[in-house]
């Protein structure tokens, strides 16, 4: 668990840094808006394809071997963005699935890590492990985003400092260190160690196929809704609607990152007391009401307060959702279940920003209202569909007390 967290923190730092630098680097190379969109779309497609490949072949090839290969691909991605000018070469590289602008749930890496954590931990330890796992990602990503301020600072002190693209070489030592950590993981993280009775750990989904397909469809809806209100749009809306400065937005989104980190740590406590599914829905539903209310916030102060209140609740479903998926499937199905449910999220998310851009012409705050409404539908559908499905190892006690664990 500790080594997975170390490898993940290195990657999250790189992703937090890269999320800021990708746009400035492509602009520095005079790529058009369409070309930039093509690179980012290719990155999302690459994450989805790599996740499917991990789900189907990850256990057969070995989780550690795949984990190392992804970190090597991340190092290659850094070199490509530092030196490669041709658009087609950047597209080919990002199709590997190693690049992500999301520090918390980042494609094939996340699918492998979820399966390995679930293999290493059980019961309450597993839920708390997922809480810590996401908190580390959020905190490391925030530090990476702050580090993205170094290039302009260095240029202000040194006229001969390299351009933004060259800073992508930072990915190389970070990724190679991650590869070394990944290679040092214990053989116990492999699928074959999870079930002595399963001679074929690469068989994918069998018993849990219906559950995973149902969860995947609902997660796709939630991700589609989230695409309406990606951070870039929220920042744009604050600037246009209330005239918020870059400095103000920087403070606001740093506070958002801190609240996300804290919520990841609190969520396991609630999950232990009230159950995984109940915690997912009970925290996510009110956060989505707040999301819809952002559309009618009268001033900057109220809007910031609503956003921060929403952030406090909205991320608590992440570690509980990951633990829930791992609990609902057989041990030998965990890699496939994580990969397929994550892929469902990646496939629909790019649609949201495009639709948000279209509805803004009708009302600037409309994406908040639409996203909040769709997410409320997701919460209600999730509860209706799975509230009567027993969670292995979890027995709700009377009066909402702590669930018992095997």
Secondary structure, 3 states (H helix, E strand, C coil): CHHHHHHHHHHHHHHHHHHHHHHHHHHHCCCCHHHHHHHHHHHHHHHHHHHHHHHHHHHHHCHHHHHHHHHHHHHHHHHHHHHCCCHHHHHHHHCCCCCCCCCCCCHHHHHHHHHHHHHHCCHHHHHHHHHHHHHHHHHHHHHHHHHCCHHHHHHHHCCCCCCHHHHHHHHHHHHHHHHHHHHCCCHHHCHHHCCCCCCCCCCCCCCCHHHHHHHHHHHHHHHHHHHCCCHHHHHHHHHHHHCCCHHHHHHHHHHHHHHHHHHHHHHHHHHHHHCHHHHHHHHHHHHHHHHHHHHHCCCHHHHHHHHHHHHHHHCHHHHHHHHHHHHCCCHHHHHHHHHHHHHHHHHHHHHHHHHHHHHCCCCCCHHHHHHHHHHHHHHHHHHHHHCCCCCCCCEEEHHHEEEECC
